[in-house]
Amino acid sequence: MNHRITNRELLDLVEAATGTRKLVLKVPEFARLVGRDYDEILPRVGRDIPAERDGDRGNWRIPIQALRPFLTGRTAA
């Protein structure tokens, strides 16, 4: 799996770290960062992965804090 991030994604992370803005991820971005398949993550969004619907288009937005259990290994595969 390719784990490279784009310049835009890097800028998003820097802005979130400095408190400039709240960082939320789309489902494909979240799946890529945790190293899982999109089809594996999507059914869990909104249930055991905290997320909110984007008001304009209805897309899921996942807060960056939801990455922690996946990165520390505290979630089932």
Secondary structure in CASP SS format (residue, H / E / C, confidence):
PFRMAT SS
TARGET T0000
AUTHOR 0000-0000-0000
METHOD secondary structure of the structure
MODEL  1
M C 1.00
N C 1.00
H C 1.00
R C 1.00
I C 1.00
T C 1.00
N H 1.00
R H 1.00
E H 1.00
L H 1.00
L H 1.00
D H 1.00
L H 1.00
V H 1.00
E H 1.00
A H 1.00
A H 1.00
T C 1.00
G C 1.00
T C 1.00
R C 1.00
K C 1.00
L C 1.00
V E 1.00
L E 1.00
K C 1.00
V H 1.00
P H 1.00
E H 1.00
F H 1.00
A H 1.00
R H 1.00
L H 1.00
V H 1.00
G C 1.00
R C 1.00
D C 1.00
Y H 1.00
D H 1.00
E H 1.00
I H 1.00
L H 1.00
P H 1.00
R H 1.00
V E 1.00
G C 1.00
R C 1.00
D C 1.00
I E 1.00
P C 1.00
A C 1.00
E E 1.00
R E 1.00
D C 1.00
G C 1.00
D C 1.00
R C 1.00
G C 1.00
N C 1.00
W E 1.00
R E 1.00
I E 1.00
P E 1.00
I H 1.00
Q H 1.00
A H 1.00
L H 1.00
R H 1.00
P H 1.00
F H 1.00
L H 1.00
T C 1.00
G C 1.00
R C 1.00
T C 1.00
A C 1.00
A C 1.00
END
